[in-house]
Amino acid sequence: MTGDAHLKELGEFLKSRRAELTPRAVGLPDTGGRRVPGLRREEVALLATISTDYYTRLEQGRVQPSASVLAALAHVLHLSDHQRDHLFELGGRQRARHRRPAAQKAHPQLLRLLDDLTSSPGVVIGRRMDILAWNPLAVALFTDFAKVPEGRRNCVRILFTDPAMRTLYADWRTVARDCVSHLRAEAAKHPEDPQLISLVGELSVEDRDFGQWWGSRRAPSRRAGVKRFHHPLVGELVLDWDTLVCGGNPDQELVVWTAQPGTPSYERLRALASRATGRPGGLTAGQAS
């Protein structure tokens, strides 16, 4: 079979599988009024975070998709392992065979560093920007991460789904766009991570800005900078932030926020620290699978 024939068959395979799924099966609302059963092209494209025009050309057999696009489509269309292999064969791509990564657990060295941070908020971030551990002052600054279900304890998800984040950050849109860019970098490293694909699909459906920014392919920002906050208890905070990548596990990093001594933000951060009493369980045992 020629390459063109493979792509035509790929298009037919995508159409047939799309017709077999209902909106409810993929987490979309069913508004009714469908002339034909199954998902619409634009719905598949949205969940796979590609343009409708690009997906249409895929079904028409006019373009060869990348391995990452095939992986996203396989997840969106709920393909079995056999069907996934067939999809990659038709797409002319080698399917990467990855062992399922071990459950994430904050590295002990990062936990020790985090434990020593008594006047600065700190958070340990893992794959997919999952939140693995935090200190009491991070709770006081952001939210009580222990109350967030473990499977949803993710920086980007919290940023887009918790309304309080949109008022906490003085420039929420810039912060959110930077987070989307970093998540894209994660997707490039782990293109077949089903949890990451699910996270991107979920946020693309729930938030129009996320879907638009995901498609913009903006380069990730640097791993340090300044963030401005409007905190409900202590008022305006201007904090420097920096990132320490774990030498023992490059998939993990410790993010720390500090204030310049002698500034109003420094005094306000100290006042916030005085309120952060106790040691939430997430300080030493935050884990995500």
C-alpha atoms as one frame of an Amber mdcrd trajectory, in Angstrom:
protein
   0.000   0.000   0.000   1.375   3.423  -0.948   1.835   6.290   1.482  -1.138
   8.133  -0.006  -3.297   5.031   0.327  -2.255   4.691   3.966  -3.267   8.279
   4.649  -6.633   7.769   2.940  -7.222   4.695   5.068  -6.132   6.675   8.139
  -8.809   9.248   7.342 -11.466   6.573   7.001 -10.380   4.988  10.259 -10.656
   8.323  12.085 -14.113   8.974  10.630 -15.418   5.537  11.542 -14.101   5.747
  15.092 -15.458   9.284  15.514 -18.903   8.046  14.492 -18.827   5.348  17.186
 -18.374   7.757  20.116 -20.923   9.923  21.867 -20.124  13.337  23.387 -20.847
  11.947  26.835 -18.253   9.196  26.321 -15.489  11.790  25.934 -16.708  14.182
  28.618 -18.523  16.697  26.387 -22.072  17.955  26.935 -24.624  16.444  24.571
 -26.673  19.334  23.242 -28.692  17.152  20.886 -29.787  18.160  17.398 -27.133
  16.048  15.642 -27.914  15.076  12.078 -25.576  12.090  12.289 -24.468  10.069
  15.329 -21.025  10.386  16.824 -18.623  13.231  17.467 -18.227  16.238  15.213
 -14.876  16.996  13.625 -14.505  20.194  15.602 -15.075  18.291  18.857 -12.307
  15.798  18.115 -10.003  18.652  17.088 -10.756  20.574  20.273 -10.042  17.612
  22.531  -6.838  16.804  20.642  -5.821  20.509  20.754  -5.363  20.803  16.998
  -7.205  23.053  14.564 -10.420  21.875  12.934  -8.902  22.616   9.515  -5.904
  20.397  10.274  -8.108  17.576  11.538 -10.325  17.877   8.450  -7.278  17.471
   6.221  -6.322  14.395   8.251  -9.681  12.789   7.536  -9.278  13.706   3.874
  -5.905  11.949   3.752  -4.086  15.137   2.799  -1.530  15.396   5.614   0.733
  13.058   7.562   0.364  13.638  11.313   3.195  13.679  13.815   3.549  10.985
  16.448   2.360  13.415  19.145  -0.824  14.201  17.173  -1.491  10.485  16.694
  -0.981   9.902  20.417  -3.461  12.666  21.240  -6.042  11.308  18.787  -5.628
   7.784  20.156  -6.429   9.083  23.622  -9.341  11.273  22.514 -10.922   8.460
  20.470 -10.500   5.929  23.313  -8.571   3.475  21.149  -7.580   0.056  22.401
  -3.911  -0.889  22.333  -4.443  -2.793  19.083  -6.307   0.109  17.496  -3.567
   2.502  18.619  -0.943   0.344  16.880  -3.079   0.360  13.730  -3.440   4.147
  13.896   0.325   4.648  14.096   0.901   2.177  11.248  -1.528   4.034   8.991
   0.055   7.346   9.979   3.502   6.077   9.053   4.912   6.721  12.508   6.732
   4.517  14.970   4.821   4.244  18.189   7.036   4.933  21.169   6.942   2.147
  23.728   7.297   3.620  27.180   7.075   1.834  30.455   4.514   3.378  32.754
   6.441   5.847  34.928   6.556   5.180  38.630   4.225   7.138  40.878   5.662
  10.553  41.596   7.030  11.207  45.044   8.869  14.348  46.060  12.628  13.778
  46.218  13.928  13.592  49.818  16.538  16.308  49.210  13.878  18.705  47.949
  11.736  17.885  50.971  14.622  18.758  53.284  15.118  22.076  51.517  11.393
  22.726  51.655  11.328  21.933  55.364  14.004  24.584  55.986  11.994  27.311
  54.230  10.209  29.054  57.082   9.928  32.574  55.663   9.472  31.834  51.954
   6.702  29.952  50.130   7.966  26.830  48.372   6.401  24.133  46.184   7.843
  20.954  44.639   6.648  20.454  41.060   6.870  17.157  39.149   5.888  15.825
  35.721   2.906  17.495  34.052   3.442  20.355  36.564   1.817  18.237  39.263
   2.217  19.597  42.805   4.092  17.028  44.898   4.818  18.921  48.118   4.540
  22.365  49.668   5.264  24.266  52.882   2.838  26.098  55.183   3.622  29.514
  53.717   2.766  28.255  50.212  -0.644  27.302  51.608  -1.018  30.783  53.104
  -0.051  32.445  49.815  -1.954  30.251  47.342  -4.425  27.679  48.650  -4.643
  24.640  50.908  -3.300  22.058  48.470  -4.182  19.242  50.866  -7.862  19.974
  50.209  -7.389  19.539  46.460  -7.975  15.899  45.404  -4.630  14.267  44.704
  -5.475  13.492  41.088  -6.286  17.154  40.448  -3.353  18.675  42.319  -1.770
  20.318  39.292  -0.432  23.871  38.872  -2.095  24.526  35.524  -5.432  22.967
  36.460  -5.628  24.994  39.687  -4.616  28.172  37.882  -7.427  27.787  35.318
 -10.174  26.256  37.456  -9.862  28.009  40.846 -11.530  31.439  40.550  -9.429
  32.766  43.443  -6.277  32.484  41.305  -7.617  35.055  38.853  -7.778  37.686
  41.579  -4.665  36.561  43.484  -2.353  37.194  40.522  -2.138  40.854  39.494
  -1.516  39.726  35.891  -3.275  36.379  35.721  -3.295  36.190  31.908   0.481
  36.512  31.607   1.031  33.934  34.337  -1.480  31.568  32.743   0.072  31.875
  29.266   3.504  31.133  30.706   2.133  28.039  32.453   0.575  26.806  29.209
   3.938  27.234  27.475   5.675  25.202  30.161   3.019  22.498  29.883   3.652
  22.347  26.118   7.326  21.738  26.884   6.254  18.870  29.154   4.090  17.463
  26.364   7.063  17.547  23.999   9.074  15.437  26.454   6.225  12.986  27.155
   3.984  12.985  24.040   2.153   9.754  24.977   1.533  10.506  28.645  -2.202
   9.725  28.927  -2.696  11.872  32.020  -1.085  14.857  30.342  -3.187  14.354
  27.205  -6.293  14.111  29.386  -5.348  17.294  31.265  -4.850  19.245  28.030
  -8.123  17.956  26.585 -10.039  18.797  29.764  -8.728  22.357  29.987  -9.178
  22.954  26.251 -12.869  22.121  26.605 -13.385  24.070  29.838 -11.424  27.225
  29.014 -11.309  28.945  25.624  -8.163  30.890  26.536  -6.308  27.667  27.321
  -7.201  26.165  23.945  -6.128  29.306  22.111  -2.853  29.650  24.006  -2.048
  25.959  23.618  -2.241  26.368  19.853  -0.081  29.505  19.816   3.140  27.553
  20.462   4.633  30.396  22.480   8.156  29.686  23.766   8.400  28.937  27.502
   9.498  31.835  29.701  12.632  31.739  31.824  12.640  29.823  35.099  12.853
  32.934  37.290  11.251  36.346  37.499   8.902  38.572  39.464   5.273  37.905
  40.345   2.777  40.418  41.719  -0.067  39.314  43.959  -3.202  40.881  45.435
  -3.439  38.810  48.612  -6.785  38.973  50.470  -5.093  39.107  53.912  -1.909
  41.172  53.517  -2.524  43.141  50.332  -0.059  43.690  47.493   3.009  41.443
  47.316   5.870  41.767  44.845   7.858  38.531  45.037  10.889  37.220  43.192
  10.632  33.583  42.216  13.299  31.088  41.230  13.502  27.427  40.327  15.891
  24.748  41.555  15.965  21.623  39.378  16.576  18.447  41.376  19.907  16.827
  40.495  18.617  13.440  41.620  15.461  13.673  39.499  15.408  16.252  36.663
  11.620  15.830  36.377  11.248  17.597  39.732  11.961  21.181  40.752  11.568
  23.370  43.798   9.961  26.773  43.143  10.551  29.426  45.811   9.104  32.937
  46.203  11.086  35.552  48.162  10.780  39.264  48.947  13.575  41.825  48.986
  14.438  42.777  52.600  13.375  46.246  53.643  10.448  46.413  51.240   6.736
  46.494  52.125   6.397  43.074  50.483   9.032  41.666  52.831   7.127  42.854
  55.880   3.822  41.612  54.471   5.327  38.212  53.697   6.590  38.021  57.289
   3.092  38.885  58.498   1.677  36.141  56.292   4.256  33.691  57.636   3.122
  34.402  61.182  -0.343  33.216  60.203   0.987  30.016  58.627   1.067  27.898
  61.770   1.113  24.102  61.844   2.526  21.693  59.245   0.042  20.507  56.599
   0.520  16.918  55.563   1.427  18.009  52.040   4.745  19.367  53.333   6.347
  15.957  53.560   4.152  13.520  51.674   2.537  15.139  48.652   2.434  12.541
  45.878   0.842  12.254  42.455   0.655   9.291  40.165
